[in-house]
Amino acid sequence: MRLREEHAGPLEDSEANRRARADGGTLAQRIQARALFLAQRDGQVQALHHWLQGAQLALAALLLLALLSGIGLAGAALGDGQRPVNVFWALGSLLGLNLLMLLGWILGLLLSRDNAGALGRSWLWLSEKLARDASAAQLAPALLVLLQRQRLSRWGLGVLVHGLWLLASLATLATLLLLLSTRRYGFVWESTILGGETFIGLTQAIGTLPALLGFALPDAELIRASGDSALLSESARHSWAGWLVGVLLVYGLLPRLLLALLCLWRWRRGCAALQLDTELPGYGLLRERLQPSSERLGISDAAPAQLHQPPAGTGPLQSQGALLVAIELDSQRTWPPALPKSIANAGVVDNREQRQHLLEQLSRFPPARLAIACDPQRSPDRGSLALLAELARSAGATRIWLLPPPPGEALDSARLDDWHQALEQLQLAHSDSAPLHWLETGHD
């Protein structure tokens, strides 16, 4: 909401500020309460749901792409079994792109303040496109701004990136095991300018770590013999297959798993420490409106038992009492009518100051039942209807009393129909008769 106000100018927030002040709490809590009310009123919450749906669809698409990519890498590495498998070409197919992207991520982590990665940026872009909501355009930038305070974007998107590569590696490993179990492959190495001793050293160096986990490591004689042709013995095939699976597991799958766990740990730790920065210029302008200098700050003593002081967060569900108020009545009308002692009279609201005073009182002491008297001889303009809606949100139940015309005057039926239509759109109950019995007893 701060970014939206910086882009489009201040929003009309009198009701939001009043509700935030009534809820109490720290300045950060009041700013969040104000933002939530404005977001619900202006459709930002609904846009957030659309963006989250788009993000889930984008994530599902990336998961499917990772799964298919992992299967394709294994198929490309081993082939159809009609020709011998060049072990280092197969190794490059299985690990080449993975290791290059991993190196790029590590360099970005070391050299840049915030490293989102290509996959992370693709996910954010695709999420926005799939949301199909113009109000969601500022959600992704707001998310990145929020996460940059604890440098959380690199860790949050890191979980996504490493998780996708982990899924691709798992799919590659599963497909590799399936192909090795159902087809007979022969393994060779080929080179024009490099000798056999070079491949022996390289193969054994790469296979050292997998060998510590129990995977097969071809001996020097087997590696040297595989340079001439694919060996037909079962032990040679098993040795090369075990070496290939172990290298994929140790250098492809385990690093992504460990980095995903690291990013997840840093993400959760950073989220726990994430707080609203109330020193930003946009929030500084709200300080006086949400936490006035005349308001007492800090811990206050409990109110005396004989005084009515609703706790912070009092709303219509905790309301009590009955109240009658009139809006913009003609001075020739006799007001108020005779009222029982159980019904309070708020008088006639005619100007902006009286409206603000009444709304402030209702935010502190919301009535269980509120009757609003209106003169149907006046047109139902947008300002009056907005006030009716705002008053109704401050009470447990509300009824609109459309007053009869003064003696000797005729009622304009067309204007009365306009009132009925407008009140039905606001979903406010209305009546042409005095709802005093309902105010007093709560039923008709």
C-alpha positions as CSV (number, residue, x, y, z in Angstrom):
1,M,0.0,0.0,0.0
2,R,2.9,2.4,0.6
3,L,4.2,1.8,-2.9
4,R,0.7,2.3,-4.3
5,E,0.4,5.7,-2.5
6,E,3.9,6.7,-3.7
7,H,2.9,6.0,-7.2
8,A,-0.8,7.2,-7.3
9,G,-0.9,9.7,-4.4
10,P,-2.4,9.5,-0.9
11,L,-5.6,7.4,-0.6
12,E,-8.8,8.5,1.2
13,D,-8.1,6.9,4.5
14,S,-10.1,8.6,7.2
15,E,-12.0,5.5,8.2
16,A,-8.9,3.3,8.0
17,N,-7.0,5.7,10.3
18,R,-9.9,5.9,12.7
19,R,-10.2,2.1,12.9
20,A,-6.4,1.7,13.3
21,R,-6.4,4.2,16.2
22,A,-9.3,2.4,17.8
23,D,-7.5,-0.9,17.6
24,G,-4.5,0.5,19.4
25,G,-1.0,-1.0,19.5
26,T,2.3,0.2,18.3
27,L,2.8,2.4,15.2
28,A,3.8,-0.6,13.1
29,Q,0.6,-2.5,14.2
30,R,-1.5,0.5,13.4
31,I,0.1,1.0,10.0
32,Q,-0.6,-2.7,9.2
33,A,-4.2,-2.4,10.4
34,R,-4.7,0.7,8.2
35,A,-3.1,-1.1,5.2
36,L,-5.2,-4.2,5.6
37,F,-8.4,-2.1,5.7
38,L,-7.4,-0.2,2.6
39,A,-6.4,-3.4,0.8
40,Q,-9.8,-5.0,1.6
41,R,-11.7,-1.9,0.5
42,D,-9.8,-1.3,-2.7
43,G,-9.5,-4.9,-3.9
44,Q,-5.8,-5.4,-3.1
45,V,-6.6,-8.5,-1.0
46,Q,-8.4,-10.1,-3.8
47,A,-5.6,-9.2,-6.2
48,L,-3.2,-10.9,-3.7
49,H,-5.3,-14.1,-3.9
50,H,-5.1,-13.8,-7.7
51,W,-1.4,-13.4,-7.6
52,L,-1.0,-16.3,-5.3
53,Q,-3.0,-18.5,-7.7
54,G,-0.8,-17.3,-10.5
55,A,2.3,-18.1,-8.4
56,Q,1.0,-21.6,-7.7
57,L,0.3,-22.2,-11.4
58,A,3.8,-20.8,-12.3
59,L,5.4,-23.1,-9.7
60,A,3.4,-26.1,-11.1
61,A,4.7,-25.3,-14.6
62,L,8.3,-25.0,-13.4
63,L,8.0,-28.3,-11.5
64,L,6.7,-30.0,-14.6
65,L,9.5,-28.5,-16.6
66,A,12.1,-29.6,-14.1
67,L,10.6,-33.2,-14.1
68,L,10.6,-33.5,-17.8
69,S,14.1,-31.9,-18.1
70,G,15.5,-34.5,-15.6
71,I,14.0,-37.3,-17.6
72,G,15.3,-35.9,-20.9
73,L,18.8,-35.5,-19.5
74,A,19.0,-39.2,-18.5
75,G,17.7,-40.3,-21.9
76,A,20.1,-38.1,-23.7
77,A,23.1,-39.3,-21.6
78,L,22.5,-43.0,-22.2
79,G,20.8,-43.1,-25.6
80,D,18.9,-46.1,-26.9
81,G,21.4,-48.8,-26.0
82,Q,22.4,-49.5,-29.6
83,R,25.7,-47.8,-29.2
84,P,28.3,-47.7,-26.4
85,V,28.0,-44.9,-24.0
86,N,30.9,-42.4,-23.9
87,V,31.2,-42.0,-20.1
88,F,32.4,-38.4,-20.2
89,W,29.8,-37.3,-22.7
90,A,27.2,-38.9,-20.5
91,L,28.7,-37.2,-17.4
92,G,28.6,-33.8,-19.2
93,S,25.0,-34.3,-20.2
94,L,24.0,-35.3,-16.6
95,L,25.9,-32.6,-14.7
96,G,27.1,-30.0,-17.1
97,L,24.2,-27.5,-17.0
98,N,23.5,-28.2,-13.4
99,L,27.1,-27.4,-12.3
100,L,27.2,-24.3,-14.6
101,M,24.0,-22.9,-13.1
102,L,25.2,-23.8,-9.6
103,L,28.5,-21.9,-10.2
104,G,26.5,-18.9,-11.5
105,W,24.3,-18.9,-8.4
106,I,27.4,-19.0,-6.1
107,L,29.1,-16.2,-7.9
108,G,25.9,-14.1,-7.8
109,L,25.7,-14.8,-4.0
110,L,29.2,-13.6,-3.5
111,L,29.2,-10.6,-5.9
112,S,25.7,-9.1,-5.7
113,R,23.6,-7.8,-2.8
114,D,20.5,-9.7,-3.9
115,N,20.7,-12.7,-6.2
116,A,17.3,-13.9,-7.5
117,G,18.6,-16.1,-10.2
118,A,17.1,-16.7,-13.6
119,L,14.6,-19.3,-12.4
120,G,13.5,-17.0,-9.5
121,R,13.0,-14.1,-11.8
122,S,11.2,-16.3,-14.3
123,W,8.8,-17.5,-11.5
124,L,8.0,-13.9,-10.4
125,W,7.4,-12.8,-14.0
126,L,5.2,-15.8,-14.8
127,S,3.3,-15.3,-11.5
128,E,2.4,-11.8,-12.5
129,K,1.3,-12.8,-16.0
130,L,-0.9,-15.6,-14.8
131,A,-2.5,-13.4,-12.1
132,R,-4.4,-11.5,-14.8
133,D,-5.2,-8.6,-12.4
134,A,-4.1,-5.1,-12.9
135,S,-4.1,-4.5,-9.1
136,A,-1.5,-7.2,-8.7
137,A,1.2,-5.3,-10.7
138,Q,2.8,-3.9,-7.5
139,L,2.7,-7.0,-5.5
140,A,5.9,-8.6,-6.8
141,P,7.9,-5.3,-6.4
142,A,6.5,-4.9,-2.9
143,L,7.5,-8.5,-2.0
144,L,11.0,-7.9,-3.2
145,V,11.3,-4.6,-1.4
146,L,10.1,-6.2,1.8
147,L,12.5,-9.2,1.5
148,Q,15.5,-7.0,0.7
149,R,15.5,-5.7,4.3
150,Q,16.9,-9.0,5.6
151,R,18.3,-10.0,2.1
152,L,15.6,-12.7,2.1
153,S,15.0,-12.7,-1.6
154,R,18.2,-14.6,-2.3
155,W,17.3,-17.2,0.3
156,G,13.6,-17.5,-0.6
157,L,14.2,-17.7,-4.3
158,G,17.2,-19.9,-3.5
159,V,14.8,-22.5,-2.0
160,L,12.8,-22.4,-5.2
161,V,15.9,-22.6,-7.5
162,H,17.6,-25.4,-5.6
163,G,14.3,-27.2,-5.1
164,L,13.7,-27.3,-8.8
165,W,17.2,-28.5,-9.6
166,L,16.8,-31.1,-6.8
167,L,13.6,-32.3,-8.5
168,A,15.3,-32.4,-11.9
169,S,18.2,-34.4,-10.4
170,L,15.9,-36.9,-8.7
171,A,14.0,-37.4,-12.0
172,T,17.4,-37.9,-13.7
173,L,18.6,-40.4,-11.1
174,A,15.3,-42.3,-11.2
175,T,15.3,-42.4,-15.0
176,L,19.0,-43.4,-15.1
177,L,18.3,-46.3,-12.7
178,L,15.3,-47.4,-14.7
179,L,17.3,-47.4,-18.0
180,L,20.2,-49.2,-16.5
181,S,17.8,-51.8,-15.1
182,T,16.0,-52.5,-18.3
183,R,18.7,-52.1,-21.0
184,R,22.2,-53.4,-21.5
185,Y,24.8,-50.6,-22.0
186,G,28.4,-50.7,-22.8
187,F,30.8,-47.9,-21.6
188,V,33.8,-46.5,-23.4
189,W,35.9,-43.4,-23.3
190,E,37.4,-41.9,-26.5
191,S,40.1,-39.2,-27.2
192,T,42.4,-38.3,-30.0
193,I,45.0,-36.2,-28.1
194,L,44.7,-37.4,-24.5
195,G,46.2,-40.6,-23.3
196,G,44.8,-43.3,-21.2
197,E,46.7,-42.3,-18.0
198,T,44.9,-38.9,-18.1
199,F,41.5,-40.6,-18.2
200,I,42.5,-43.0,-15.4
201,G,43.5,-40.2,-13.1
202,L,40.5,-38.1,-13.9
203,T,38.1,-41.0,-13.5
204,Q,39.5,-42.1,-10.2
205,A,39.7,-38.5,-8.9
206,I,36.0,-37.9,-9.7
207,G,35.0,-41.2,-8.2
208,T,36.8,-40.8,-4.9
209,L,33.9,-39.2,-3.0
210,P,31.3,-41.6,-4.4
211,A,33.5,-44.5,-3.5
212,L,33.5,-43.3,0.2
213,L,29.7,-43.8,0.1
214,G,30.1,-47.3,-1.3
215,F,29.7,-46.8,-5.0
216,A,31.9,-48.7,-7.5
217,L,35.2,-47.2,-8.6
218,P,36.7,-48.7,-11.8
219,D,40.3,-49.8,-11.4
220,A,43.1,-48.7,-13.7
221,E,43.0,-51.8,-15.9
222,L,39.3,-51.6,-16.5
223,I,39.5,-47.9,-17.4
224,R,42.5,-48.6,-19.8
225,A,40.6,-51.5,-21.4
226,S,37.5,-49.4,-21.9
227,G,39.4,-47.0,-24.1
228,D,39.6,-49.6,-26.9
229,S,36.0,-50.9,-26.9
230,A,33.0,-51.5,-24.7
231,L,33.8,-54.4,-22.4
232,L,31.3,-57.2,-22.5
233,S,31.7,-58.5,-19.0
234,E,29.0,-57.9,-16.5
235,S,31.4,-56.7,-13.8
236,A,32.7,-53.9,-16.2
237,R,29.2,-52.8,-16.9
238,H,28.3,-52.8,-13.2
239,S,31.4,-50.9,-12.3
240,W,30.8,-48.1,-14.8
241,A,27.1,-47.9,-14.1
242,G,27.8,-47.6,-10.3
243,W,30.4,-45.0,-11.0
244,L,28.0,-42.9,-13.1
245,V,25.2,-43.2,-10.6
246,G,27.5,-42.3,-7.7
247,V,28.9,-39.2,-9.5
248,L,25.4,-38.0,-10.3
249,L,24.3,-38.4,-6.7
250,V,27.3,-36.8,-5.1
251,Y,28.0,-33.9,-7.5
252,G,24.5,-33.3,-8.8
253,L,21.9,-34.2,-6.2
254,L,23.6,-33.7,-2.8
255,P,24.8,-30.1,-3.4
256,R,21.4,-29.0,-4.4
257,L,19.8,-30.7,-1.4
258,L,22.3,-29.1,1.1
259,L,21.9,-25.7,-0.5
260,A,18.1,-26.0,-0.4
261,L,18.2,-26.8,3.3
262,L,20.7,-23.9,3.9
263,C,18.4,-21.5,2.1
264,L,15.3,-22.8,3.9
265,W,17.1,-22.3,7.3
266,R,18.2,-18.7,6.4
267,W,14.7,-18.0,5.0
268,R,12.9,-19.0,8.2
269,R,15.4,-17.2,10.4
270,G,15.1,-14.0,8.4
271,C,11.3,-14.2,8.3
272,A,11.3,-14.4,12.1
273,A,13.3,-11.2,12.4
274,L,11.4,-9.3,9.7
275,Q,9.8,-6.1,11.0
276,L,8.1,-3.1,9.4
277,D,10.5,-0.2,9.0
278,T,8.5,2.7,10.4
279,E,11.4,5.2,9.6
280,L,10.6,5.1,5.8
281,P,9.3,8.5,4.6
282,G,5.9,7.1,3.5
283,Y,5.3,5.9,7.0
284,G,6.6,9.0,8.7
285,L,3.7,10.9,7.2
286,L,1.2,8.5,8.9
287,R,2.7,8.9,12.4
288,E,0.7,11.9,13.4
289,R,-2.5,10.5,12.0
290,L,-2.2,7.1,13.5
291,Q,-0.4,7.9,16.7
292,P,-1.1,11.6,17.5
293,S,1.3,13.4,19.9
294,S,-1.6,14.1,22.3
295,E,-2.3,10.4,22.6
296,R,-0.8,8.6,25.6
297,L,1.7,6.0,24.6
298,G,3.1,2.9,26.3
299,I,1.4,0.8,29.0
300,S,-1.6,2.2,30.6
301,D,-3.4,1.1,33.8
302,A,-6.5,-0.9,33.6
303,A,-9.7,1.2,33.6
304,P,-11.7,1.4,36.8
305,A,-14.5,-1.1,37.0
306,Q,-17.3,1.6,37.1
307,L,-16.2,3.2,33.8
308,H,-17.1,1.7,30.5
309,Q,-13.9,1.4,28.5
310,P,-14.0,-1.2,25.6
311,P,-10.7,-3.0,25.1
312,A,-8.7,-2.3,21.9
313,G,-10.1,-4.0,18.9
314,T,-13.8,-3.7,20.0
315,G,-16.0,-4.3,17.0
316,P,-19.6,-4.8,16.1
317,L,-19.5,-8.3,17.6
318,Q,-18.7,-6.8,21.0
319,S,-21.2,-3.9,20.7
320,Q,-24.0,-3.1,23.1
321,G,-26.8,-0.6,23.5
322,A,-29.0,1.2,21.0
323,L,-28.5,4.5,19.2
324,L,-30.7,6.8,17.0
325,V,-29.1,9.3,14.7
326,A,-30.4,11.6,12.0
327,I,-28.6,12.8,8.9
328,E,-29.2,16.2,7.3
329,L,-32.7,16.9,8.5
330,D,-34.7,20.0,7.7
331,S,-34.7,22.4,10.7
332,Q,-38.5,22.6,10.5
333,R,-38.8,18.9,11.6
334,T,-39.3,18.2,15.3
335,W,-36.5,16.0,16.4
336,P,-35.9,13.8,18.2
337,P,-39.1,11.8,18.8
338,A,-39.9,10.5,22.3
339,L,-37.4,7.8,23.1
340,P,-37.2,5.2,25.9
341,K,-34.3,5.6,28.3
342,S,-32.6,2.5,26.8
343,I,-32.2,4.3,23.4
344,A,-29.4,7.0,23.2
345,N,-29.9,10.0,20.9
346,A,-26.9,11.1,18.8
347,G,-28.7,14.2,17.4
348,V,-28.6,15.4,13.8
349,V,-25.4,15.2,11.7
350,D,-25.2,18.1,9.3
351,N,-21.5,18.8,8.7
352,R,-18.1,17.2,8.4
353,E,-17.0,17.9,11.9
354,Q,-20.1,16.3,13.3
355,R,-19.6,13.2,11.1
356,Q,-16.0,12.8,12.2
357,H,-17.0,13.2,15.9
358,L,-19.8,10.6,15.6
359,L,-17.6,8.1,13.8
360,E,-14.9,8.5,16.4
361,Q,-17.4,7.8,19.1
362,L,-18.8,4.7,17.3
363,S,-15.3,3.4,16.8
364,R,-14.8,3.4,20.6
365,F,-18.4,2.5,21.7
366,P,-20.1,0.6,18.8
367,P,-23.8,0.1,19.4
368,A,-25.5,-3.2,19.0
369,R,-28.4,-1.6,17.2
370,L,-28.2,1.6,15.2
371,A,-31.1,3.4,13.5
372,I,-30.3,6.2,11.0
373,A,-33.1,8.6,10.1
374,C,-32.9,10.1,6.6
375,D,-35.1,12.5,4.8
376,P,-36.2,10.8,1.5
377,Q,-37.1,14.3,0.1
378,R,-33.3,14.8,-0.4
379,S,-31.5,13.0,-3.2
380,P,-29.4,10.0,-2.1
381,D,-26.0,11.5,-3.1
382,R,-22.7,9.5,-2.9
383,G,-21.5,11.3,0.2
384,S,-24.6,10.4,2.2
385,L,-24.6,6.8,1.0
386,A,-20.9,6.5,1.9
387,L,-21.6,7.8,5.4
388,L,-24.5,5.4,5.8
389,A,-22.2,2.5,4.8
390,E,-19.5,3.6,7.2
391,L,-21.9,4.0,10.1
392,A,-23.4,0.6,9.4
393,R,-19.9,-1.0,9.6
394,S,-19.5,0.5,13.1
395,A,-22.6,-1.2,14.6
396,G,-23.8,-4.7,15.2
397,A,-27.1,-4.2,13.2
398,T,-28.3,-1.1,11.3
399,R,-31.7,0.0,10.0
400,I,-32.4,3.1,7.9
401,W,-35.6,5.0,8.8
402,L,-37.0,6.9,5.8
403,L,-39.0,9.6,7.5
404,P,-42.4,10.5,6.3
405,P,-42.9,14.0,4.8
406,P,-44.0,16.9,7.0
407,P,-47.8,17.5,7.2
408,G,-49.1,19.1,4.0
409,E,-46.2,18.0,1.8
410,A,-46.4,15.2,-0.8
411,L,-43.7,12.5,-1.0
412,D,-41.8,12.3,-4.2
413,S,-42.2,8.6,-5.2
414,A,-39.4,8.7,-7.8
415,R,-36.9,10.0,-5.2
416,L,-38.2,7.4,-2.7
417,D,-37.5,4.6,-5.3
418,D,-34.0,6.0,-5.7
419,W,-33.5,5.6,-2.0
420,H,-34.8,2.1,-2.0
421,Q,-32.6,1.1,-4.9
422,A,-29.5,2.7,-3.3
423,L,-30.1,1.1,0.1
424,E,-30.6,-2.3,-1.5
425,Q,-27.3,-2.0,-3.3
426,L,-25.7,-1.3,0.1
427,Q,-27.6,-4.2,1.6
428,L,-29.0,-2.1,4.3
429,A,-32.4,-2.8,5.9
430,H,-34.8,0.1,5.6
431,S,-38.3,1.0,6.7
432,D,-40.8,3.8,6.3
433,S,-42.0,3.4,9.9
434,A,-40.1,4.2,13.1
435,P,-37.9,1.3,14.2
436,L,-38.1,2.3,17.8
437,H,-39.4,-1.0,19.1
438,W,-36.6,-2.8,17.3
439,L,-34.1,-0.4,18.8
440,E,-35.4,-1.0,22.3
441,T,-35.9,-4.8,22.2
442,G,-33.8,-6.0,19.3
443,H,-36.8,-7.6,17.5
444,D,-40.0,-6.5,15.8
